[in-house]
Amino acid sequence: MANVKRLSVVALLKDVPRHGLVRGQVGTVGAVVRPGVCEVDFRDRLGASVSAVVSSDDLLPLHRERNRAPAMTLSVAAGRS
């Protein structure tokens, strides 16, 4: 189950034909209905919106920030080429 919260930006992992949504479409979680089920709001290029209730298993959380893990450093041995 994907870890999604309200206002998370997500992408669909499968089509939702009854709402005209396709795999890869990006939306915003409007509400967590119950654990594992979210209401997600999607917009098309013209700004029309559609909301769909989707299992969190069918969502991929997207991230706008990079991982803040410490940077790796490399040591170069003296005298080696």
Backbone hydrogen bonds, N-H to C=O, Kabsch-Sander energy under -0.5 kcal/mol:
donor,donor_aa,acceptor,acceptor_aa,energy
2,A,56,S,-0.5
4,V,2,A,-1.3
7,L,29,V,-3.1
8,S,5,K,-2.2
10,V,8,S,-0.5
10,V,27,G,-2.6
11,A,60,L,-1.8
12,L,25,Q,-2.2
13,L,58,D,-2.7
14,K,58,D,-0.5
16,V,21,L,-2.2
19,H,16,V,-1.9
20,G,17,P,-1.2
21,L,16,V,-2.0
24,G,12,L,-2.5
25,Q,22,V,-2.1
27,G,10,V,-2.6
28,T,41,D,-2.3
29,V,8,S,-2.6
30,G,39,E,-2.9
31,A,39,E,-1.5
33,V,31,A,-0.8
33,V,37,V,-1.3
34,R,37,V,-1.4
37,V,34,R,-2.7
38,C,54,V,-2.9
39,E,31,A,-3.0
40,V,38,C,-0.6
40,V,52,A,-3.0
41,D,28,T,-3.0
42,F,50,V,-2.9
43,R,26,V,-0.6
44,D,48,A,-2.2
47,G,44,D,-1.8
50,V,42,F,-2.3
52,A,40,V,-2.2
54,V,38,C,-3.2
54,V,52,A,-0.6
56,S,36,G,-2.6
58,D,55,S,-1.9
59,L,56,S,-1.4
60,L,11,A,-2.5
62,L,9,V,-3.2
77,A,75,S,-0.6
80,R,77,A,-1.3
